[in-house]
Amino acid sequence: MDVLHRSARPEVLLVAVGVMAPVCLQAAELLQARGIGCTVVDPRWVKPVDPALPGLAAGHRLVAVVEDNSRSAGVGSAVALALGDADVDVPVRRFGIPEQFLAHAKRSEVLADIGLTPVEIAGRISGSLAVKDVEDADGTVKESE
């Protein structure tokens, strides 16, 4: 696993799958501007999940897996399973292609339509952390995507 970026106080672990690495690095910059530190990693291979990933995830408040693949049974699902198997209690947000018919367009347009842009990813991560802060304060637990 390659570490592409690490903030001084990372709260979010961004797992950038393949060509989504530049998108994740840009999202990390946007999050840093909001005061949210990130670690960005490229797993180099997707399955099996790198055995070092759960330990790294344990030091973060949120894991976000970003892939240009199906969210259903994709890398995000494998990462969530690996964290659960390792008893790492960190929520996982999965960013990928939803199970739906997509309009024909340029790749960049399709990714924008389904929210796989740095701005959308950073916004959803910020929202997830805000919800987590509320959950931590009132003791309720909600399952993340």
N, C-alpha and C positions, 0 to 999 in steps of 0.2 A: 504494500500500500504506500503510495506516495503522498506526502503532505505538501499541498500546493500553497497553503496560506495558513498562518496561525496568528490570531490576535493575542495581545497581552493577557486578556481575561476572556477567553472564549465561552460563550453560553450555548452556541449552536454548532453542531457538527453537520456540515454539508457534505454528503457523499455524492460526488460528481461522477456520473457514469459516462465514460467515453467522451463523445463530442459535447456533452453538457458542461464540461469543466470551465470553459470561458464564461458561460452563463452563470455558473455558481460563483466564480470569482467576482463577477460584476455585482451579483446579488450580495455577496459578502461586503463589498465596498459600500453599497447602499445601506446595509444593516449597520456597518461601522459608523456611518454618518448619523444614524439614529441612536448610537451608543450601545449597540449590540455587537459584541465580539463573536467572531466565527473561526472555526477550523475548517478548512476545505481539504478533502482528501479525494484522490483518485484510486479506487480499489485495484486497478490494473486487471483483475479478473473479477467476475461477478458471482460465480457459483463454483465451488462452495464459498461462502462468505469467509473472508480473511479472519482467522481466529483472533487477531489482534484488535479487530473492530469493536467487539463488545467492551473490552477494557478501555479503549479510547472513548467510546460513547458514554461510559459511566461518569466521566468528568465534565459532562455537558448537561444542560437543562432540556435540550431538544435535539433530536436527530432528524434531518431532512434529507431524503434520498431523491435525487433528481435524475431522471432517465428519459430518453426519448423512445421508450418502450411501453408496453401495456402496464398499467398500474396493477391489474389483476394478475397475480402469480409472477410479478416481476421482481426486480432486485430489491425494491422497497419491502415487499412481502418477505423475502428471504432474510433481509436485515432485521426486520421486526421479529421473525422467528428465532434468529440467532441471539438477539438480545434477550428474548424471553427464556430461551434455553440456558443462557448464562446468568439468569436472575438479575439482569440489569434493568432497573425500573425507570427507563427514560422513554418518554413518548416519541413515536416515529411518525413523521409526516411524509407521505408518499406523493411525489410529483411525477406525473407521467401521462401517458395517453389513456383517456377514459374509454370504456367499452361502449362505443357509439360509432355510428357512421360519420366520417369526417368529410367536409366539403373538399373537393379537389382544388388545390392551390399550390403556390410555391411553399417549400418546406418552412421558411421563415414565417409565412402567413399562417400556416396550419399551427405551428408552435405558438404563435401569438394568440390565435383563436382559442386555444386550450389552456392558456395561461402559463406557458413555459417560457417566460421572459424574465429577465432579472428584476424588473419592477414588480411584476405579479408575484414572483416567488418571495421577494423580500417583504412585500406587503402581507402575504399570507403567513409568513413566519412571524412577523411582528404581531399579527393578530393571535396566532397560536400562543405566543409567549404571554400576551396580555390575558388570554383566557386561563392559561396555566397559573398566572399570578392570582387571579380571582379564585380558582379552584384551591390553590394552596392556602389562601386566606380563609375560605369557608369550609374547607375539608371535603368538598364534594369531588368526585372523580368522574370524568367523562372520557370515553374511549376516543383516541385520536384516529385520524384516517390512516 
